[in-house]
Amino acid sequence: MDKLQKALAKLSDREALFVEEVLFRFKARNYLGLNLIKLKGAKDLFRIKAGRLRIIFSMSSNGVKLIDVGYRSEKTYRNY
C-alpha cells in the first residue's frame, strides 16, 4: 500500500466523501466554492483546505494528479 492509499484509509467516512466530491468536481472542472490555493515555490502544485483536512495535488495539461491527503500540521507542506 502506498502513502496515498494509507492516508485515504485513515480518513473518516465524512472526510472520505468530501475527497471523493472534490475529485468529482475536478473532473467536471467546477472549482467554485473550493478553497483552492497554489502552493508557493511550486510550478503546478495546489491545495484544497477544508477544516483540518488538506488535499494536495498537481494540475497540468495532462490532468489532475492527487499527491497527498492529510491533516494540517507543521509538516504538511514540507516536502513540496
Chimera marker file (.cmm) of the C-alpha trace (Angstrom):
<marker_set name="trace">
<marker id="1" x="0.000" y="0.000" z="0.000" r="1" g="1" b="0" radius="0.5"/>
<marker id="2" x="1.457" y="3.364" z="-0.960" r="1" g="1" b="0" radius="0.5"/>
<marker id="3" x="1.419" y="6.575" z="1.079" r="1" g="1" b="0" radius="0.5"/>
<marker id="4" x="-1.711" y="7.972" z="-0.585" r="1" g="1" b="0" radius="0.5"/>
<marker id="5" x="-3.751" y="4.819" z="-0.010" r="1" g="1" b="0" radius="0.5"/>
<marker id="6" x="-2.739" y="4.790" z="3.670" r="1" g="1" b="0" radius="0.5"/>
<marker id="7" x="-3.741" y="8.428" z="4.061" r="1" g="1" b="0" radius="0.5"/>
<marker id="8" x="-7.137" y="7.799" z="2.465" r="1" g="1" b="0" radius="0.5"/>
<marker id="9" x="-7.721" y="4.751" z="4.683" r="1" g="1" b="0" radius="0.5"/>
<marker id="10" x="-7.192" y="6.860" z="7.837" r="1" g="1" b="0" radius="0.5"/>
<marker id="11" x="-9.936" y="9.346" z="6.935" r="1" g="1" b="0" radius="0.5"/>
<marker id="12" x="-13.377" y="9.266" z="8.498" r="1" g="1" b="0" radius="0.5"/>
<marker id="13" x="-16.356" y="8.444" z="6.296" r="1" g="1" b="0" radius="0.5"/>
<marker id="14" x="-17.332" y="12.108" z="6.097" r="1" g="1" b="0" radius="0.5"/>
<marker id="15" x="-13.834" y="13.191" z="5.063" r="1" g="1" b="0" radius="0.5"/>
<marker id="16" x="-13.566" y="10.387" z="2.505" r="1" g="1" b="0" radius="0.5"/>
<marker id="17" x="-16.849" y="11.531" z="0.952" r="1" g="1" b="0" radius="0.5"/>
<marker id="18" x="-15.501" y="15.091" z="0.819" r="1" g="1" b="0" radius="0.5"/>
<marker id="19" x="-12.347" y="13.948" z="-1.000" r="1" g="1" b="0" radius="0.5"/>
<marker id="20" x="-14.486" y="11.954" z="-3.419" r="1" g="1" b="0" radius="0.5"/>
<marker id="21" x="-16.686" y="15.007" z="-4.048" r="1" g="1" b="0" radius="0.5"/>
<marker id="22" x="-13.632" y="17.187" z="-4.687" r="1" g="1" b="0" radius="0.5"/>
<marker id="23" x="-12.251" y="14.699" z="-7.222" r="1" g="1" b="0" radius="0.5"/>
<marker id="24" x="-15.634" y="14.515" z="-8.939" r="1" g="1" b="0" radius="0.5"/>
<marker id="25" x="-15.778" y="18.329" z="-9.138" r="1" g="1" b="0" radius="0.5"/>
<marker id="26" x="-12.284" y="18.395" z="-10.645" r="1" g="1" b="0" radius="0.5"/>
<marker id="27" x="-13.354" y="16.032" z="-13.406" r="1" g="1" b="0" radius="0.5"/>
<marker id="28" x="-16.230" y="18.419" z="-14.121" r="1" g="1" b="0" radius="0.5"/>
<marker id="29" x="-13.844" y="21.432" z="-13.848" r="1" g="1" b="0" radius="0.5"/>
<marker id="30" x="-16.099" y="23.011" z="-11.213" r="1" g="1" b="0" radius="0.5"/>
<marker id="31" x="-13.744" y="24.856" z="-8.830" r="1" g="1" b="0" radius="0.5"/>
<marker id="32" x="-16.355" y="27.260" z="-7.442" r="1" g="1" b="0" radius="0.5"/>
<marker id="33" x="-16.569" y="27.155" z="-3.638" r="1" g="1" b="0" radius="0.5"/>
<marker id="34" x="-13.358" y="25.204" z="-3.096" r="1" g="1" b="0" radius="0.5"/>
<marker id="35" x="-10.625" y="26.783" z="-1.000" r="1" g="1" b="0" radius="0.5"/>
<marker id="36" x="-8.088" y="26.273" z="-3.782" r="1" g="1" b="0" radius="0.5"/>
<marker id="37" x="-4.638" y="27.876" z="-3.455" r="1" g="1" b="0" radius="0.5"/>
<marker id="38" x="-1.448" y="27.450" z="-5.497" r="1" g="1" b="0" radius="0.5"/>
<marker id="39" x="1.495" y="26.441" z="-3.305" r="1" g="1" b="0" radius="0.5"/>
<marker id="40" x="4.320" y="28.978" z="-3.197" r="1" g="1" b="0" radius="0.5"/>
<marker id="41" x="7.522" y="27.985" z="-4.947" r="1" g="1" b="0" radius="0.5"/>
<marker id="42" x="5.897" y="25.181" z="-6.909" r="1" g="1" b="0" radius="0.5"/>
<marker id="43" x="5.025" y="25.319" z="-10.570" r="1" g="1" b="0" radius="0.5"/>
<marker id="44" x="1.928" y="23.140" z="-10.651" r="1" g="1" b="0" radius="0.5"/>
<marker id="45" x="1.084" y="22.210" z="-7.029" r="1" g="1" b="0" radius="0.5"/>
<marker id="46" x="-2.174" y="23.252" z="-5.401" r="1" g="1" b="0" radius="0.5"/>
<marker id="47" x="-4.009" y="22.557" z="-2.171" r="1" g="1" b="0" radius="0.5"/>
<marker id="48" x="-7.599" y="22.484" z="-1.031" r="1" g="1" b="0" radius="0.5"/>
<marker id="49" x="-8.299" y="23.277" z="2.593" r="1" g="1" b="0" radius="0.5"/>
<marker id="50" x="-11.379" y="22.060" z="4.459" r="1" g="1" b="0" radius="0.5"/>
<marker id="51" x="-11.119" y="22.477" z="8.211" r="1" g="1" b="0" radius="0.5"/>
<marker id="52" x="-8.119" y="20.409" z="9.325" r="1" g="1" b="0" radius="0.5"/>
<marker id="53" x="-8.037" y="18.384" z="6.104" r="1" g="1" b="0" radius="0.5"/>
<marker id="54" x="-5.592" y="19.245" z="3.305" r="1" g="1" b="0" radius="0.5"/>
<marker id="55" x="-5.697" y="17.811" z="-0.212" r="1" g="1" b="0" radius="0.5"/>
<marker id="56" x="-2.510" y="18.399" z="-2.217" r="1" g="1" b="0" radius="0.5"/>
<marker id="57" x="-2.474" y="17.770" z="-5.950" r="1" g="1" b="0" radius="0.5"/>
<marker id="58" x="-0.767" y="18.772" z="-9.167" r="1" g="1" b="0" radius="0.5"/>
<marker id="59" x="-2.653" y="20.181" z="-12.114" r="1" g="1" b="0" radius="0.5"/>
<marker id="60" x="-1.160" y="20.195" z="-15.606" r="1" g="1" b="0" radius="0.5"/>
<marker id="61" x="-2.249" y="19.855" z="-19.201" r="1" g="1" b="0" radius="0.5"/>
<marker id="62" x="-2.225" y="16.068" z="-18.714" r="1" g="1" b="0" radius="0.5"/>
<marker id="63" x="-4.849" y="16.319" z="-15.965" r="1" g="1" b="0" radius="0.5"/>
<marker id="64" x="-5.013" y="16.298" z="-12.190" r="1" g="1" b="0" radius="0.5"/>
<marker id="65" x="-2.896" y="14.011" z="-10.015" r="1" g="1" b="0" radius="0.5"/>
<marker id="66" x="-3.709" y="13.529" z="-6.333" r="1" g="1" b="0" radius="0.5"/>
<marker id="67" x="-0.474" y="13.677" z="-4.333" r="1" g="1" b="0" radius="0.5"/>
<marker id="68" x="-1.403" y="13.680" z="-0.654" r="1" g="1" b="0" radius="0.5"/>
<marker id="69" x="-4.380" y="13.836" z="1.686" r="1" g="1" b="0" radius="0.5"/>
<marker id="70" x="-3.889" y="14.533" z="5.359" r="1" g="1" b="0" radius="0.5"/>
<marker id="71" x="-4.455" y="16.692" z="8.366" r="1" g="1" b="0" radius="0.5"/>
<marker id="72" x="-2.893" y="20.085" z="8.901" r="1" g="1" b="0" radius="0.5"/>
<marker id="73" x="0.339" y="20.057" z="10.867" r="1" g="1" b="0" radius="0.5"/>
<marker id="74" x="3.696" y="21.793" z="10.872" r="1" g="1" b="0" radius="0.5"/>
<marker id="75" x="4.948" y="19.189" z="8.378" r="1" g="1" b="0" radius="0.5"/>
<marker id="76" x="2.022" y="19.372" z="5.930" r="1" g="1" b="0" radius="0.5"/>
<marker id="77" x="3.768" y="21.271" z="3.145" r="1" g="1" b="0" radius="0.5"/>
<marker id="78" x="7.393" y="20.482" z="3.982" r="1" g="1" b="0" radius="0.5"/>
<marker id="79" x="8.071" y="18.024" z="1.156" r="1" g="1" b="0" radius="0.5"/>
<marker id="80" x="6.545" y="20.072" z="-1.648" r="1" g="1" b="0" radius="0.5"/>
<link id1="1" id2="2" r="1" g="1" b="0" radius="0.2"/>
<link id1="2" id2="3" r="1" g="1" b="0" radius="0.2"/>
<link id1="3" id2="4" r="1" g="1" b="0" radius="0.2"/>
<link id1="4" id2="5" r="1" g="1" b="0" radius="0.2"/>
<link id1="5" id2="6" r="1" g="1" b="0" radius="0.2"/>
<link id1="6" id2="7" r="1" g="1" b="0" radius="0.2"/>
<link id1="7" id2="8" r="1" g="1" b="0" radius="0.2"/>
<link id1="8" id2="9" r="1" g="1" b="0" radius="0.2"/>
<link id1="9" id2="10" r="1" g="1" b="0" radius="0.2"/>
<link id1="10" id2="11" r="1" g="1" b="0" radius="0.2"/>
<link id1="11" id2="12" r="1" g="1" b="0" radius="0.2"/>
<link id1="12" id2="13" r="1" g="1" b="0" radius="0.2"/>
<link id1="13" id2="14" r="1" g="1" b="0" radius="0.2"/>
<link id1="14" id2="15" r="1" g="1" b="0" radius="0.2"/>
<link id1="15" id2="16" r="1" g="1" b="0" radius="0.2"/>
<link id1="16" id2="17" r="1" g="1" b="0" radius="0.2"/>
<link id1="17" id2="18" r="1" g="1" b="0" radius="0.2"/>
<link id1="18" id2="19" r="1" g="1" b="0" radius="0.2"/>
<link id1="19" id2="20" r="1" g="1" b="0" radius="0.2"/>
<link id1="20" id2="21" r="1" g="1" b="0" radius="0.2"/>
<link id1="21" id2="22" r="1" g="1" b="0" radius="0.2"/>
<link id1="22" id2="23" r="1" g="1" b="0" radius="0.2"/>
<link id1="23" id2="24" r="1" g="1" b="0" radius="0.2"/>
<link id1="24" id2="25" r="1" g="1" b="0" radius="0.2"/>
<link id1="25" id2="26" r="1" g="1" b="0" radius="0.2"/>
<link id1="26" id2="27" r="1" g="1" b="0" radius="0.2"/>
<link id1="27" id2="28" r="1" g="1" b="0" radius="0.2"/>
<link id1="28" id2="29" r="1" g="1" b="0" radius="0.2"/>
<link id1="29" id2="30" r="1" g="1" b="0" radius="0.2"/>
<link id1="30" id2="31" r="1" g="1" b="0" radius="0.2"/>
<link id1="31" id2="32" r="1" g="1" b="0" radius="0.2"/>
<link id1="32" id2="33" r="1" g="1" b="0" radius="0.2"/>
<link id1="33" id2="34" r="1" g="1" b="0" radius="0.2"/>
<link id1="34" id2="35" r="1" g="1" b="0" radius="0.2"/>
<link id1="35" id2="36" r="1" g="1" b="0" radius="0.2"/>
<link id1="36" id2="37" r="1" g="1" b="0" radius="0.2"/>
<link id1="37" id2="38" r="1" g="1" b="0" radius="0.2"/>
<link id1="38" id2="39" r="1" g="1" b="0" radius="0.2"/>
<link id1="39" id2="40" r="1" g="1" b="0" radius="0.2"/>
<link id1="40" id2="41" r="1" g="1" b="0" radius="0.2"/>
<link id1="41" id2="42" r="1" g="1" b="0" radius="0.2"/>
<link id1="42" id2="43" r="1" g="1" b="0" radius="0.2"/>
<link id1="43" id2="44" r="1" g="1" b="0" radius="0.2"/>
<link id1="44" id2="45" r="1" g="1" b="0" radius="0.2"/>
<link id1="45" id2="46" r="1" g="1" b="0" radius="0.2"/>
<link id1="46" id2="47" r="1" g="1" b="0" radius="0.2"/>
<link id1="47" id2="48" r="1" g="1" b="0" radius="0.2"/>
<link id1="48" id2="49" r="1" g="1" b="0" radius="0.2"/>
<link id1="49" id2="50" r="1" g="1" b="0" radius="0.2"/>
<link id1="50" id2="51" r="1" g="1" b="0" radius="0.2"/>
<link id1="51" id2="52" r="1" g="1" b="0" radius="0.2"/>
<link id1="52" id2="53" r="1" g="1" b="0" radius="0.2"/>
<link id1="53" id2="54" r="1" g="1" b="0" radius="0.2"/>
<link id1="54" id2="55" r="1" g="1" b="0" radius="0.2"/>
<link id1="55" id2="56" r="1" g="1" b="0" radius="0.2"/>
<link id1="56" id2="57" r="1" g="1" b="0" radius="0.2"/>
<link id1="57" id2="58" r="1" g="1" b="0" radius="0.2"/>
<link id1="58" id2="59" r="1" g="1" b="0" radius="0.2"/>
<link id1="59" id2="60" r="1" g="1" b="0" radius="0.2"/>
<link id1="60" id2="61" r="1" g="1" b="0" radius="0.2"/>
<link id1="61" id2="62" r="1" g="1" b="0" radius="0.2"/>
<link id1="62" id2="63" r="1" g="1" b="0" radius="0.2"/>
<link id1="63" id2="64" r="1" g="1" b="0" radius="0.2"/>
<link id1="64" id2="65" r="1" g="1" b="0" radius="0.2"/>
<link id1="65" id2="66" r="1" g="1" b="0" radius="0.2"/>
<link id1="66" id2="67" r="1" g="1" b="0" radius="0.2"/>
<link id1="67" id2="68" r="1" g="1" b="0" radius="0.2"/>
<link id1="68" id2="69" r="1" g="1" b="0" radius="0.2"/>
<link id1="69" id2="70" r="1" g="1" b="0" radius="0.2"/>
<link id1="70" id2="71" r="1" g="1" b="0" radius="0.2"/>
<link id1="71" id2="72" r="1" g="1" b="0" radius="0.2"/>
<link id1="72" id2="73" r="1" g="1" b="0" radius="0.2"/>
<link id1="73" id2="74" r="1" g="1" b="0" radius="0.2"/>
<link id1="74" id2="75" r="1" g="1" b="0" radius="0.2"/>
<link id1="75" id2="76" r="1" g="1" b="0" radius="0.2"/>
<link id1="76" id2="77" r="1" g="1" b="0" radius="0.2"/>
<link id1="77" id2="78" r="1" g="1" b="0" radius="0.2"/>
<link id1="78" id2="79" r="1" g="1" b="0" radius="0.2"/>
<link id1="79" id2="80" r="1" g="1" b="0" radius="0.2"/>
</marker_set>
